[in-house]
C-alpha cells in the first residue's frame, strides 16, 4: 500500500539524468538527490490505463515500469531518460477529472515525441561551457521551492544574455509540446478542455506564489498564454470530456488523499454524509491511520460486500490485518487480492511479506521465494531484494541471502555496503557458476557507482 511502499530513486550522474521540461519549470536532478516515489497497484494501474493509448498515438514505446508516481504536493509532471514519466501526487489530487490527467500526460508525451530531452541535454552542455549551468540550476531550484527572492540576483547577473537565450529555447519547447498534446488528444477523441482546466489551476498557483510577476517567468512559458492557446482549441471541439476511468480516478484520488493527509483533513474532505464509494474508501483509511481498527474493518467489509471482486479492497484489508498482527488473516486477504489481480508484482511482494511474518514452513518458504523471484523479474524493487534475502536466509541458502542483501544495499544507494556483501556472497557461493555470474554483474554496477561517487 501507499504509505508502506515509499521508495527513493537515487540519481547518480553529475549531469542531470532527468533533464526534462516540466509543466511550469525545468526540473534538474543531481547527484545524491532522491525523488520520493509511491508504489501502489491501484494508482499505477490507473496511470497505465490512461497513458498507454497516449504513448501509442505519439509513437512511443510504453513500459509500465517507466511510469512513476512522485510523492509531491506540487502541480507537476515531467519526463526523463528512457521515456520515463513522473507524475506528482499533487497533480492527481488537484485534478477534477481524468481528462485533466490525460492532457498533462499528452503534454509530456509531446516532449518525448519532439526529442526535447536529448536537445535539452545538448543545450545544457553548451551552457555548461560558458559556466551557466550552476547559475540556472540554482535559480530554478530556488524558484521551485517558492522562494524566488533568494535566487533572482543569481539569475539576473552579468550572464543574462545567455540565460535569456535558454529561456526562449524553453518557451519554444513548451509550445511545441502543447501543440503535440493537442494532436495526440484529438487522435484519441479526448477533449482539450482538461488541459485548459489544468492550465487555469496552474496559473492560479503561480499567481499565489507570485511567479508571474518575476522577470524569469515572463521569458519562460507564460501560463496565461498557454491558457489562451487551449481556449482556442476548446471552441467548437466536440470530443467527450467524460472517461470510463473517471470512477477509478476518484477512488485513487481519495486513497492518495487519505494516506498522504491527516485523518482530520480526510474527514473534512470526505464527511460521513458522503456515501460514495471513494468517500467511504477514504474514511476507512482515516480510521486505520487513527488505529480505529474495528471501525476500519467494518468499513472495508462494507466495501467488499459491495464489490467482492475488487482486489484493492482485499489488499487494504490485508494491510489492516498485517499491521495489527493478524498474520494468517492478512495472508488470506493478500492471496484473494492476487487471485483477482494475477501477475501483480506489488501484490506478490505484499503476500510474500505477510507469509514471512508467520514463521513459514519449508514448503511456504518455497512459495515465498517463487513469488518474490517472479515479482523481481517483472519489477525489481529494493523491498523485493530485502525480502528475498530474508527468505533465502530462512531457507538456509546463505550465499543467495548475501547476494540479495547486496542487491538491496545497492538499490538503497549504499554501494560500499553492497561491495562487502558481494565478497561475502562469493565466499559462500562455492563454485556456483550461475550465482557467481550474477555477483560479477552486480560487482560491475557497484564499481561504476563508486566511480561516479569518486570513492
Sine and cosine of phi, psi and omega as CSV:
sin_phi,cos_phi,sin_psi,cos_psi,sin_omega,cos_omega
0.00,0.00,0.10,-1.00,-0.20,-0.98
-0.85,0.53,-0.83,0.56,-0.13,-0.99
-0.93,0.37,-0.50,0.87,-0.08,-1.00
-0.99,0.17,-0.35,0.94,-0.19,-0.98
-0.89,-0.45,0.49,0.87,0.15,-0.99
-0.89,0.46,0.70,-0.72,0.03,-1.00
-0.79,-0.62,0.30,-0.95,0.06,-1.00
-0.87,-0.50,0.79,-0.61,-0.01,-1.00
-0.99,-0.10,0.94,-0.34,-0.02,-1.00
-0.99,0.14,0.73,-0.68,0.02,-1.00
-0.91,-0.41,0.92,-0.40,-0.28,-0.96
-0.92,-0.38,0.17,0.99,0.01,-1.00
-1.00,-0.07,0.53,-0.85,0.01,-1.00
-0.92,0.39,-0.75,0.67,0.11,-0.99
-0.98,0.21,0.44,-0.90,-0.10,-1.00
-0.85,0.52,0.77,-0.64,0.13,-0.99
-0.98,0.19,-0.49,0.87,-0.04,-1.00
-0.92,-0.40,0.82,0.57,0.07,-1.00
-0.97,0.26,1.00,0.05,-0.17,-0.99
-0.70,-0.72,0.61,-0.79,0.05,-1.00
-0.97,0.23,0.81,-0.58,0.00,-1.00
-0.97,-0.23,-0.10,-0.99,-0.10,-1.00
-0.94,0.35,-0.59,0.81,-0.01,-1.00
-0.70,-0.71,-0.01,1.00,0.14,-0.99
-0.31,-0.95,0.25,-0.97,0.03,-1.00
-1.00,0.07,0.73,-0.68,-0.02,-1.00
-0.99,-0.11,0.80,-0.60,0.05,-1.00
-0.91,-0.42,0.72,-0.70,0.03,-1.00
-0.84,-0.55,0.72,-0.70,-0.11,-0.99
-0.80,-0.59,0.12,-0.99,0.01,-1.00
-0.77,0.63,0.70,-0.71,0.05,-1.00
0.97,0.25,-0.02,1.00,0.09,-1.00
-1.00,0.08,0.60,-0.80,-0.02,-1.00
-0.80,-0.60,0.60,-0.80,0.09,-1.00
-0.97,-0.24,0.79,-0.62,-0.04,-1.00
-0.99,0.12,0.92,-0.39,-0.08,-1.00
-0.98,-0.22,0.45,-0.89,0.09,-1.00
-0.92,-0.39,0.79,-0.61,0.08,-1.00
-0.95,-0.33,0.88,-0.48,-0.01,-1.00
-0.45,-0.89,0.84,-0.54,-0.10,-1.00
-0.86,0.52,-0.70,0.72,-0.06,-1.00
-0.91,0.41,-0.71,0.70,0.00,-1.00
-0.91,0.42,-0.69,0.73,-0.04,-1.00
-0.93,0.37,-0.58,0.82,0.04,-1.00
-0.88,0.48,-0.67,0.74,0.06,-1.00
-0.87,0.49,-0.75,0.66,-0.02,-1.00
-0.89,0.46,-0.62,0.79,0.03,-1.00
-0.90,0.43,-0.69,0.72,-0.06,-1.00
-0.89,0.46,-0.60,0.80,-0.04,-1.00
-1.00,-0.01,-0.35,0.94,0.00,-1.00
-0.99,0.12,-0.59,0.80,-0.12,-0.99
-0.82,0.58,-0.79,0.61,-0.01,-1.00
-0.91,0.41,-0.51,0.86,0.03,-1.00
-0.93,0.38,-0.71,0.70,0.02,-1.00
-0.90,0.44,-0.64,0.77,0.00,-1.00
-0.88,0.48,-0.71,0.70,0.02,-1.00
-0.89,0.46,-0.60,0.80,-0.01,-1.00
-0.98,0.21,-0.09,1.00,-0.01,-1.00
0.97,0.25,0.49,0.87,-0.06,-1.00
-0.93,-0.36,0.73,-0.68,0.07,-1.00
-0.89,0.45,0.76,-0.65,-0.04,-1.00
-0.97,-0.24,0.84,-0.54,0.08,-1.00
-0.86,-0.52,0.91,-0.41,-0.03,-1.00
-0.81,0.58,-0.51,0.86,-0.01,-1.00
-0.95,0.31,-0.14,0.99,0.00,-1.00
-0.98,-0.20,0.27,0.96,0.10,-1.00
-0.93,-0.36,0.85,-0.52,-0.11,-0.99
-0.85,-0.53,0.62,-0.78,0.11,-0.99
-0.97,-0.26,0.88,-0.48,-0.09,-1.00
-0.99,-0.14,0.74,-0.67,0.03,-1.00
-0.98,0.18,1.00,0.05,-0.04,-1.00
-0.45,-0.89,0.77,-0.64,-0.08,-1.00
-0.97,0.23,-0.20,0.98,-0.07,-1.00
-0.96,0.27,0.35,-0.94,0.04,-1.00
-1.00,0.08,0.98,-0.21,-0.10,-1.00
-0.30,-0.95,0.38,-0.92,0.17,-0.99
-0.40,-0.92,0.48,-0.88,0.01,-1.00
-0.40,-0.92,0.28,-0.96,0.01,-1.00
-0.87,-0.50,0.44,-0.90,-0.04,-1.00
-0.68,-0.73,-0.12,-0.99,0.00,-1.00
-0.79,0.61,0.56,-0.83,0.02,-1.00
0.96,0.26,0.34,0.94,0.00,-1.00
0.87,0.50,0.54,0.84,0.02,-1.00
-0.98,0.18,0.69,-0.72,-0.04,-1.00
-0.93,-0.37,0.79,-0.61,0.01,-1.00
-0.88,-0.47,0.80,-0.60,0.01,-1.00
-0.83,-0.55,0.81,-0.58,0.01,-1.00
-0.95,0.31,0.59,-0.80,0.06,-1.00
-0.86,0.50,-0.54,0.84,0.02,-1.00
-0.88,0.47,-0.50,0.87,0.04,-1.00
-0.92,0.39,-0.68,0.73,0.02,-1.00
-0.92,0.39,-0.67,0.74,-0.05,-1.00
-0.94,0.34,-0.47,0.88,-0.02,-1.00
-0.99,0.11,-0.39,0.92,-0.05,-1.00
-0.95,0.31,0.48,-0.88,0.08,-1.00
-0.98,-0.19,-0.45,0.89,-0.06,-1.00
-0.65,-0.76,0.38,-0.92,0.12,-0.99
-0.84,0.55,-0.54,0.84,-0.01,-1.00
-0.81,0.59,-0.57,0.82,0.02,-1.00
-0.93,0.36,-0.69,0.73,0.04,-1.00
-0.89,0.45,-0.63,0.78,0.04,-1.00
-0.86,0.51,-0.66,0.75,0.02,-1.00
-0.90,0.43,-0.69,0.73,0.01,-1.00
-0.88,0.48,-0.73,0.69,-0.03,-1.00
-0.91,0.40,-0.63,0.78,0.04,-1.00
-0.88,0.47,-0.64,0.77,0.05,-1.00
-0.87,0.49,-0.72,0.70,0.00,-1.00
-0.92,0.39,-0.60,0.80,0.08,-1.00
-0.88,0.47,-0.55,0.84,0.05,-1.00
-0.89,0.46,-0.59,0.81,0.07,-1.00
-0.90,0.43,-0.68,0.73,0.01,-1.00
-0.91,0.41,-0.73,0.68,-0.02,-1.00
-0.85,0.53,-0.60,0.80,-0.03,-1.00
-0.99,0.13,0.01,1.00,-0.01,-1.00
0.92,0.39,0.48,0.88,-0.11,-0.99
-0.94,0.34,-0.48,0.88,-0.04,-1.00
-0.91,0.42,-0.75,0.66,0.01,-1.00
-0.90,0.45,-0.69,0.72,-0.03,-1.00
-0.91,0.42,-0.58,0.82,0.03,-1.00
-0.92,0.39,-0.61,0.79,0.07,-1.00
-0.87,0.50,-0.74,0.68,0.00,-1.00
-0.88,0.47,-0.63,0.78,0.02,-1.00
-0.90,0.43,-0.68,0.74,0.00,-1.00
-0.91,0.41,-0.59,0.81,0.04,-1.00
-0.89,0.45,-0.65,0.76,0.02,-1.00
-0.93,0.38,-0.59,0.81,0.04,-1.00
-0.94,0.35,-0.56,0.83,0.00,-1.00
-0.89,0.46,-0.55,0.83,-0.01,-1.00
-0.89,0.46,-0.46,0.89,0.02,-1.00
-0.97,-0.25,0.26,0.97,0.13,-0.99
0.96,0.27,0.45,0.89,-0.07,-1.00
-0.98,-0.21,-0.19,0.98,-0.08,-1.00
-0.85,0.53,-0.75,0.66,-0.04,-1.00
-0.89,0.46,-0.58,0.81,0.01,-1.00
-0.89,0.45,-0.75,0.66,-0.05,-1.00
-0.92,0.39,-0.69,0.73,-0.02,-1.00
-0.88,0.47,-0.71,0.70,-0.01,-1.00
-0.86,0.50,-0.73,0.68,-0.01,-1.00
-0.91,0.42,-0.69,0.72,-0.04,-1.00
-0.92,0.40,-0.67,0.74,-0.01,-1.00
-0.89,0.46,-0.66,0.75,0.00,-1.00
-0.93,0.38,-0.65,0.76,0.03,-1.00
-0.88,0.47,-0.64,0.77,-0.04,-1.00
-0.91,0.40,-0.40,0.92,0.02,-1.00
-0.99,0.12,-0.11,0.99,-0.04,-1.00
1.00,0.05,0.22,0.97,0.04,-1.00
-0.87,-0.50,0.91,0.42,-0.06,-1.00
-0.91,0.42,-0.44,0.90,-0.03,-1.00
-0.89,0.46,-0.47,0.88,-0.05,-1.00
-0.95,0.33,-0.57,0.82,-0.16,-0.99
-0.96,-0.26,-0.07,1.00,-0.14,-0.99
-0.93,0.36,-0.52,0.85,0.02,-1.00
-0.88,0.47,-0.57,0.82,0.02,-1.00
-0.94,0.35,-0.70,0.71,-0.08,-1.00
-0.93,0.36,-0.49,0.87,-0.10,-0.99
-0.96,-0.27,0.54,0.84,-0.01,-1.00
-0.99,0.15,-0.37,-0.93,-0.11,-0.99
-0.93,0.36,-0.26,0.97,-0.04,-1.00
-0.99,-0.17,0.48,0.88,-0.10,-1.00
-0.91,0.42,-0.43,0.90,0.00,-1.00
-0.89,0.46,-0.73,0.68,0.03,-1.00
-0.92,0.39,-0.59,0.80,0.03,-1.00
-0.89,0.45,-0.68,0.73,0.04,-1.00
-0.88,0.47,-0.61,0.79,0.05,-1.00
-0.87,0.49,-0.69,0.73,0.05,-1.00
-0.90,0.44,-0.69,0.72,-0.05,-1.00
-0.90,0.44,-0.66,0.75,0.03,-1.00
-0.89,0.45,-0.65,0.76,0.05,-1.00
-0.86,0.50,-0.72,0.70,-0.01,-1.00
-0.88,0.47,-0.66,0.75,0.02,-1.00
-0.86,0.51,-0.68,0.73,0.01,-1.00
-0.88,0.47,-0.66,0.75,-0.01,-1.00
-0.91,0.40,-0.64,0.77,0.01,-1.00
-0.91,0.42,-0.68,0.73,0.03,-1.00
-0.89,0.46,-0.66,0.75,0.03,-1.00
-0.88,0.48,-0.69,0.73,0.00,-1.00
-0.91,0.41,-0.61,0.79,0.06,-1.00
-0.89,0.46,-0.70,0.72,0.01,-1.00
-0.91,0.42,-0.66,0.75,0.04,-1.00
-0.90,0.44,-0.64,0.77,0.02,-1.00
-0.87,0.50,-0.66,0.75,0.02,-1.00
-0.87,0.50,-0.70,0.72,0.00,-1.00
-0.92,0.40,-0.63,0.78,0.01,-1.00
-0.91,0.42,-0.71,0.70,0.01,-1.00
-0.90,0.44,-0.65,0.76,-0.01,-1.00
-0.87,0.48,-0.69,0.72,-0.01,-1.00
-0.92,0.40,-0.43,0.90,0.04,-1.00
-1.00,-0.07,0.12,0.99,-0.01,-1.00
0.82,0.58,0.71,0.70,0.02,-1.00
-0.90,-0.44,0.73,-0.69,-0.03,-1.00
-0.92,0.40,0.64,-0.77,0.10,-0.99
-0.97,0.23,0.00,1.00,-0.05,-1.00
-0.89,0.45,-0.50,0.87,0.04,-1.00
-0.90,0.44,-0.66,0.75,0.04,-1.00
-0.92,0.39,-0.62,0.79,0.06,-1.00
-0.88,0.48,-0.73,0.68,0.00,-1.00
-0.87,0.50,-0.67,0.75,-0.02,-1.00
-0.94,0.34,-0.60,0.80,0.05,-1.00
-0.87,0.49,-0.62,0.79,0.02,-1.00
-0.91,0.42,-0.63,0.77,0.05,-1.00
-0.91,0.42,-0.64,0.77,0.02,-1.00
-0.90,0.44,-0.66,0.75,0.03,-1.00
-0.89,0.45,-0.65,0.76,0.02,-1.00
-0.90,0.45,-0.67,0.75,0.02,-1.00
-0.90,0.44,-0.68,0.74,0.02,-1.00
-0.88,0.48,-0.65,0.76,0.00,-1.00
-0.92,0.40,-0.62,0.78,0.03,-1.00
-0.90,0.44,-0.54,0.84,0.01,-1.00
-1.00,0.03,-0.04,1.00,-0.01,-1.00
0.96,0.27,0.29,0.96,-0.13,-0.99
-0.95,0.31,-0.60,0.80,-0.07,-1.00
-0.94,0.35,-0.23,0.97,0.01,-1.00
-1.00,0.02,-0.08,1.00,-0.06,-1.00
-1.00,-0.04,0.72,-0.69,-0.02,-1.00
-0.79,0.61,-0.58,0.81,0.00,-1.00
-0.82,0.57,-0.67,0.75,-0.04,-1.00
-0.99,0.17,-0.25,0.97,0.10,-0.99
-0.96,0.26,-0.45,0.89,0.05,-1.00
-1.00,-0.08,-0.24,0.97,0.06,-1.00
-1.00,0.05,0.09,-1.00,0.05,-1.00
-0.82,0.57,0.87,-0.50,-0.03,-1.00
-1.00,0.03,0.83,-0.55,-0.10,-0.99
-0.87,0.48,-0.62,0.78,0.00,-1.00
-0.88,0.48,-0.62,0.79,0.03,-1.00
-0.90,0.44,-0.62,0.78,0.01,-1.00
-0.94,0.34,-0.55,0.83,0.08,-1.00
-0.88,0.48,-0.70,0.71,0.02,-1.00
-0.87,0.50,-0.65,0.76,0.02,-1.00
-0.86,0.50,-0.74,0.67,-0.04,-1.00
-0.96,0.28,-0.47,0.88,0.09,-1.00
-0.89,0.46,-0.61,0.79,0.02,-1.00
-0.92,0.39,-0.50,0.87,0.00,-1.00
-0.97,0.23,-0.56,0.83,-0.06,-1.00
-0.94,0.35,-0.56,0.83,-0.04,-1.00
-0.86,0.51,0.87,-0.50,0.03,-1.00
0.98,0.18,-0.06,1.00,-0.01,-1.00
-0.98,0.18,0.81,-0.58,-0.07,-1.00
-0.96,-0.28,0.15,0.99,0.03,-1.00
-0.90,0.44,0.59,-0.80,-0.07,-1.00
-0.95,0.32,0.57,-0.82,0.11,-0.99
-1.00,-0.01,-0.42,0.91,-0.04,-1.00
-0.95,0.30,0.47,-0.88,0.00,-1.00
-0.67,-0.74,0.53,-0.85,0.05,-1.00
-0.92,0.39,-0.22,0.98,0.00,-1.00
-0.99,-0.12,0.16,0.99,-0.06,-1.00
-0.88,0.47,-0.69,0.72,0.01,-1.00
-0.90,0.43,-0.67,0.74,0.06,-1.00
-0.87,0.50,-0.66,0.75,0.01,-1.00
-0.88,0.48,-0.71,0.70,-0.03,-1.00
-0.89,0.46,-0.57,0.82,0.02,-1.00
-0.94,0.33,-0.69,0.72,0.04,-1.00
-0.89,0.46,-0.67,0.74,0.01,-1.00
-0.87,0.49,-0.71,0.70,0.02,-1.00
-0.90,0.44,-0.67,0.75,-0.01,-1.00
-0.89,0.45,-0.75,0.66,0.01,-1.00
-0.89,0.45,-0.69,0.73,0.00,-1.00
-0.86,0.50,-0.71,0.71,-0.06,-1.00
-0.92,0.39,-0.62,0.79,0.00,-1.00
-0.97,0.23,-0.50,0.87,-0.11,-0.99
-0.99,-0.12,-0.09,1.00,0.00,-1.00
-0.81,-0.59,0.17,-0.99,-0.02,-1.00
-0.94,0.34,0.44,-0.90,0.07,-1.00
-0.84,0.55,-0.57,0.82,0.01,-1.00
-0.90,0.43,-0.70,0.72,0.02,-1.00
-0.90,0.43,-0.60,0.80,0.02,-1.00
-0.90,0.44,-0.70,0.71,-0.02,-1.00
-0.94,0.35,-0.46,0.89,0.07,-1.00
-0.94,0.34,-0.65,0.76,-0.02,-1.00
-0.98,0.21,-0.55,0.83,-0.04,-1.00
-0.82,-0.57,0.96,0.28,-0.07,-1.00
-0.92,0.38,0.29,-0.96,-0.04,-1.00
-0.87,0.50,-0.40,0.92,0.01,-1.00
-0.94,0.34,-0.31,0.95,0.02,-1.00
-1.00,0.07,0.95,-0.32,-0.08,-1.00
-1.00,-0.09,0.14,0.99,0.00,-1.00
-0.92,0.38,0.38,-0.93,0.00,-1.00
-0.88,0.47,-0.71,0.70,0.03,-1.00
-0.84,0.54,-0.66,0.75,-0.01,-1.00
-0.92,0.40,-0.67,0.74,0.03,-1.00
-0.89,0.45,-0.65,0.76,0.04,-1.00
-0.85,0.53,-0.74,0.67,-0.02,-1.00
-0.89,0.46,-0.65,0.76,-0.04,-1.00
-0.93,0.36,-0.53,0.85,0.09,-1.00
-0.87,0.49,-0.70,0.71,0.00,-1.00
-0.91,0.42,-0.63,0.77,0.05,-1.00
-0.88,0.47,-0.69,0.72,0.04,-1.00
-0.88,0.47,-0.69,0.73,0.00,-1.00
-0.87,0.49,-0.70,0.71,-0.01,-1.00
-0.91,0.41,-0.48,0.88,0.03,-1.00
-1.00,-0.02,0.13,0.99,-0.01,-1.00
0.87,0.49,0.49,0.87,0.15,-0.99
-1.00,0.04,0.94,0.35,-0.21,-0.98
-0.90,0.44,-0.72,0.69,0.03,-1.00
-0.84,0.54,-0.66,0.75,0.01,-1.00
-0.92,0.38,-0.65,0.76,0.02,-1.00
-0.90,0.44,-0.67,0.74,0.00,-1.00
-0.92,0.40,-0.63,0.77,0.05,-1.00
-0.90,0.44,-0.67,0.74,-0.01,-1.00
-0.91,0.41,-0.68,0.73,-0.02,-1.00
-0.95,0.30,-0.55,0.84,0.07,-1.00
-0.90,0.43,-0.60,0.80,0.04,-1.00
-0.90,0.43,-0.63,0.77,0.03,-1.00
-0.93,0.36,-0.62,0.79,0.01,-1.00
-0.92,0.38,-0.61,0.79,0.04,-1.00
-0.91,0.42,-0.50,0.86,0.03,-1.00
-0.97,0.25,-0.64,0.77,-0.01,-1.00
-0.70,-0.72,0.98,0.18,-0.08,-1.00
-0.90,0.44,-0.34,0.94,-0.04,-1.00
-0.97,-0.25,0.39,0.92,0.07,-1.00
-1.00,0.01,0.94,-0.34,-0.08,-1.00
-0.90,0.43,-0.47,0.88,-0.10,-1.00
-0.97,0.23,-0.46,0.89,0.11,-0.99
-0.94,0.35,-0.66,0.75,0.06,-1.00
-0.91,0.41,-0.59,0.81,0.05,-1.00
-0.88,0.47,-0.72,0.70,0.01,-1.00
-0.90,0.43,-0.64,0.77,0.04,-1.00
-0.89,0.45,-0.63,0.78,0.06,-1.00
-0.88,0.47,-0.64,0.77,0.02,-1.00
-0.91,0.41,-0.65,0.76,0.03,-1.00
-0.87,0.49,-0.71,0.71,0.02,-1.00
-0.90,0.44,-0.71,0.70,-0.07,-1.00
-0.88,0.47,-0.70,0.72,-0.09,-1.00
-0.99,0.14,-0.02,1.00,0.12,-0.99
-0.92,-0.40,0.24,0.97,0.13,-0.99
0.99,0.13,0.14,0.99,0.01,-1.00
-1.00,-0.10,0.98,0.20,-0.21,-0.98
-0.93,0.37,-0.73,0.69,-0.03,-1.00
-0.87,0.50,-0.69,0.73,0.03,-1.00
-0.91,0.42,-0.60,0.80,0.03,-1.00
-0.89,0.45,-0.70,0.72,0.01,-1.00
-0.86,0.50,-0.69,0.73,-0.01,-1.00
-0.88,0.47,-0.66,0.75,-0.01,-1.00
-0.94,0.34,-0.65,0.76,0.05,-1.00
-0.91,0.41,-0.58,0.81,0.06,-1.00
-0.89,0.45,-0.67,0.75,0.03,-1.00
-0.90,0.44,-0.69,0.73,0.02,-1.00
-0.87,0.49,-0.67,0.74,-0.02,-1.00
-0.94,0.33,-0.55,0.83,0.09,-1.00
-0.89,0.46,-0.59,0.80,-0.01,-1.00
-0.99,0.15,-0.37,0.93,0.01,-1.00
-0.75,-0.66,0.89,0.45,-0.09,-1.00
-0.89,0.46,0.60,-0.80,0.02,-1.00
1.00,0.03,-0.08,1.00,0.01,-1.00
-0.94,0.34,0.89,-0.45,-0.01,-1.00
-0.90,0.44,-0.63,0.78,-0.01,-1.00
-0.92,0.40,-0.64,0.76,0.03,-1.00
-0.95,0.32,-0.53,0.85,0.09,-1.00
-0.88,0.47,-0.68,0.73,0.03,-1.00
-0.91,0.42,-0.68,0.73,-0.01,-1.00
-0.89,0.46,-0.69,0.73,0.02,-1.00
-0.90,0.43,-0.71,0.71,0.00,-1.00
-0.88,0.48,-0.66,0.75,0.01,-1.00
-0.89,0.46,-0.68,0.73,0.02,-1.00
-0.90,0.44,-0.69,0.73,-0.01,-1.00
-0.90,0.44,-0.57,0.82,0.01,-1.00
-0.92,0.40,-0.41,0.91,-0.04,-1.00
-0.98,0.19,-0.03,1.00,-0.14,-0.99
-0.89,-0.45,0.54,0.84,-0.03,-1.00
0.69,0.72,0.94,0.34,-0.13,-0.99
-0.91,0.40,0.56,-0.83,0.10,-1.00
-0.96,0.27,0.13,-0.99,0.02,-1.00
-0.85,0.52,-0.72,0.70,0.06,-1.00
-0.88,0.47,-0.62,0.79,0.03,-1.00
-0.91,0.40,-0.60,0.80,0.04,-1.00
-0.88,0.47,-0.62,0.78,0.04,-1.00
-0.91,0.42,-0.63,0.78,0.06,-1.00
-0.90,0.44,-0.67,0.75,0.00,-1.00
-0.89,0.46,-0.73,0.69,0.01,-1.00
-0.89,0.46,-0.63,0.78,0.03,-1.00
-0.90,0.44,-0.71,0.70,0.02,-1.00
-0.86,0.51,-0.73,0.68,-0.08,-1.00
-0.94,0.35,-0.65,0.76,0.01,-1.00
-0.92,0.40,-0.60,0.80,0.07,-1.00
-0.90,0.43,-0.69,0.72,-0.03,-1.00
-0.91,0.41,-0.61,0.79,-0.02,-1.00
-0.94,0.33,-0.50,0.86,0.07,-1.00
-0.92,0.40,-0.63,0.78,-0.04,-1.00
-0.99,0.15,-0.66,0.76,-0.08,-1.00
-0.47,-0.89,1.00,0.03,-0.01,-1.00
-0.86,0.50,0.65,-0.76,0.04,-1.00
-0.56,-0.83,0.43,-0.90,0.03,-1.00
-0.88,0.48,-0.68,0.73,0.01,-1.00
-0.88,0.48,-0.64,0.77,0.03,-1.00
-0.87,0.50,-0.69,0.73,0.03,-1.00
-0.90,0.43,-0.64,0.77,0.00,-1.00
-0.89,0.46,-0.70,0.71,0.00,-1.00
-0.93,0.37,-0.60,0.80,0.08,-1.00
-0.88,0.47,-0.64,0.77,0.03,-1.00
-0.88,0.47,-0.69,0.73,0.03,-1.00
-0.90,0.44,-0.70,0.72,-0.06,-1.00
-0.92,0.39,-0.70,0.71,0.03,-1.00
-0.90,0.43,-0.60,0.80,0.06,-1.00
-0.89,0.46,-0.69,0.73,0.03,-1.00
-0.91,0.42,-0.50,0.86,0.00,-1.00
-1.00,0.09,-0.04,1.00,0.04,-1.00
1.00,0.09,0.18,0.98,0.02,-1.00
-0.99,-0.15,0.99,0.13,-0.11,-0.99
-0.93,0.37,-0.50,0.86,-0.01,-1.00
-0.90,0.43,-0.76,0.65,0.01,-1.00
-0.94,0.33,-0.48,0.88,0.08,-1.00
-0.88,0.47,-0.70,0.72,0.01,-1.00
-0.93,0.36,-0.63,0.78,0.02,-1.00
-0.87,0.50,-0.72,0.70,-0.02,-1.00
-0.95,0.30,-0.50,0.87,0.11,-0.99
-0.89,0.45,-0.62,0.78,0.04,-1.00
-0.92,0.40,-0.65,0.76,0.05,-1.00
-0.88,0.48,-0.66,0.75,0.02,-1.00
-0.89,0.45,-0.73,0.69,-0.02,-1.00
-0.88,0.48,-0.65,0.76,0.01,-1.00
-0.91,0.41,-0.70,0.71,0.02,-1.00
-0.90,0.44,-0.49,0.87,0.00,-1.00
-1.00,0.09,0.05,1.00,0.04,-1.00
0.99,0.12,0.45,0.89,0.01,-1.00
-0.86,-0.52,0.95,0.33,-0.08,-1.00
-0.90,0.44,-0.53,0.85,0.00,-1.00
-0.92,0.40,-0.66,0.75,0.07,-1.00
-0.90,0.44,-0.67,0.74,0.02,-1.00
-0.87,0.50,-0.64,0.77,-0.01,-1.00
-0.87,0.49,-0.69,0.72,0.03,-1.00
-0.91,0.42,-0.64,0.77,-0.02,-1.00
-0.94,0.34,-0.52,0.86,0.07,-1.00
-0.89,0.45,-0.70,0.71,0.00,-1.00
-0.90,0.44,-0.62,0.79,0.06,-1.00
-0.89,0.45,-0.67,0.75,0.00,-1.00
-0.91,0.42,-0.60,0.80,0.02,-1.00
-0.88,0.48,-0.66,0.75,-0.01,-1.00
-0.91,0.42,-0.51,0.86,-0.04,-1.00
-1.00,0.01,-0.27,0.96,-0.12,-0.99
-0.93,0.38,-0.50,0.86,0.10,-0.99
0.78,0.63,0.81,0.59,0.09,-1.00
0.98,0.20,0.15,0.99,0.05,-1.00
-0.95,0.30,0.99,-0.17,-0.13,-0.99
-0.89,0.46,-0.65,0.76,-0.01,-1.00
-0.89,0.46,-0.70,0.71,-0.01,-1.00
-0.93,0.37,-0.64,0.77,0.02,-1.00
-0.89,0.45,-0.58,0.81,0.05,-1.00
-0.90,0.44,-0.67,0.74,0.05,-1.00
-0.88,0.47,-0.64,0.77,0.00,-1.00
-0.93,0.37,-0.59,0.81,0.06,-1.00
-0.89,0.46,-0.67,0.74,0.01,-1.00
-0.89,0.45,-0.72,0.69,0.01,-1.00
-0.90,0.43,-0.64,0.77,0.00,-1.00
-0.88,0.48,-0.62,0.79,0.03,-1.00
-0.91,0.41,-0.65,0.76,0.03,-1.00
-0.92,0.39,-0.63,0.78,0.03,-1.00
-0.91,0.42,-0.68,0.73,0.01,-1.00
-0.87,0.49,-0.66,0.75,0.03,-1.00
-0.89,0.46,-0.68,0.73,0.02,-1.00
-0.90,0.44,-0.66,0.75,0.01,-1.00
-0.91,0.41,-0.59,0.81,0.05,-1.00
-0.90,0.44,-0.69,0.73,0.03,-1.00
-0.88,0.47,-0.53,0.85,-0.01,-1.00
-1.00,0.04,0.00,1.00,-0.03,-1.00
0.85,0.52,0.63,0.78,0.03,-1.00
-0.98,-0.21,0.00,0.00,0.00,0.00
